[in-house]
Structures are given as structure tokens and as C-alpha cells.
Amino acid sequence: MPMLVGTSGWQYKDWRGVLYPARQPQRLWLEEYARHFATVENNNAFYRLPATEVFASWRERTPEGFVMAVKASRYLTHLKRLRDPEEPVERLLGRAAGLGDRMGPVLVQLPPNFQADTGALDRCLRCFPGTVRVAVELRHPSWWEAERELRTVLERYGAALCWADRGSRPVAPLWRTAPWGYVRFHGGLAAPPPRYGRQALASWARRIAGAWGDEDDVYVYFNNDPGGAAVVDAAKFARAAGALGRTVTRTPPALEAGG
């Protein structure tokens, strides 16, 4: 499988003139996005879990082979803080089943103040069937102090530790815990902000290529959406990965972000 490169979300008004034609109605943006990218990370489910019919409509509006990763609801991660995870996970997967074969990994992102609790994480991951890939984005430093226990839990369920970048540097240990990978870019240091520079993107391409082979699935999403930076940087990253001989899904040709 190729490296799957896309953005975190697609409904950004300041992407007009960058990815979307100026006069294109917003109701056609997903179709336009899917012409340029083969994957997207859907953040809608984090704020408000859509109905099954909405997920099904996203499936119908995207081409065969398109992959939609789904960010788990904040009800599970931020409000319940992984307590009693069975019902929230079941509801999430029941709704997201509308995606059918477009369904990609589920991202479980924990709050920055959520301290290490490998028992709670174990109970949560246990609720996902083995057919569902789960990536876990951890942000409190205490998790890294529990390396042995954390890696054991993630490896037990084949869950990927999310590699994340903020300020053009890794904000988590680059541990490979699954035969597939998940990487998120939150914002670089290049101008205009929050863009990434070519050197930073090339460094990340080398890191990823060094950890996974071309036959392994690696999902890469750019979350620096202001001004279309995510679109521009995703395309530049794809070219950097391609220069290393990696197979990468479709991205737009050279673009420039607006102000």
C-alpha cells in the first residue's frame, strides 16, 4: 500500500482559491477535495458524532479507494476520559459503519492534561474489534515515563502510537508500535505561519521511510489548515516522500497558500 497523505478536515472557507475554485459551492467541496487527495482525517466526529446516514453520504460522494480516518468523539476522550468506554466506542463504530469500505483508522486523541493511565487505555482499546485500526495521540509527558507498559498495551492491540509534529519538531517519542503508522502535522515554523519548510518536511519523510517499508500503510495528515497551509504542505511532503522512492497517494500539483 502507498503512503496515504491528506489533511485534517476539508471544510475551510479560506481554502477558496487554494484548493477550491472561488465560485464552487461548499456542498461540493468534499467531491473537489477527493479529486486531489485519496484520504482525509474527519474531525467532525470529534465535536459532534454524525448520524450513520451522514457517514453513508460521505461514502457516496467519494470515489472508490478513498480512505476517511475518523477522530473519536470527545465524549469518549475528553468528557468521559476513557471511563466506561464500551458504549461510546460501540456508538462511534455503529455510526461510522456508514462509510463502508471508505473507513480508515480511528484516531483516539487524549487531552493534554490526561496523565498516563495504561489500564484505562487498555480497556478502551479492548472495545475495538481487531478489524479496526486505532491510532492513539498522547500529549501528557507522563505517558513516555510509562514506556514499557504503554508499548505493551499498544502492541497488544496493534494500535499505532501517533507521531505528531508541532513547531517543526516531534512532540512524542518516535516509537513504532504497529506494522502501520499514523502521523499528524499541527503547524510549522516557516512563513507564512503555520507553514512547514522544505527541510522540515524532508526530515519527516526520511523518519517515516526509515521506520516503515513501502509495503506498509502510513497515514499522514496535515492539521495546519489556516490559509490553505495544510494543502500546500501535504503536496510538498508527498513530493519529498516520492523523492525517497516511496509510493504516495495523489496530492495536488504545486500550489501556493493564500494570506
Summary of the structure (lengths in Angstrom):
residues: 259
radius of gyration: 17.5
end to end distance: 35.3
largest distance: 53.1
contacts: 859
relative contact order: 0.17
helix: 41%
strand: 18%
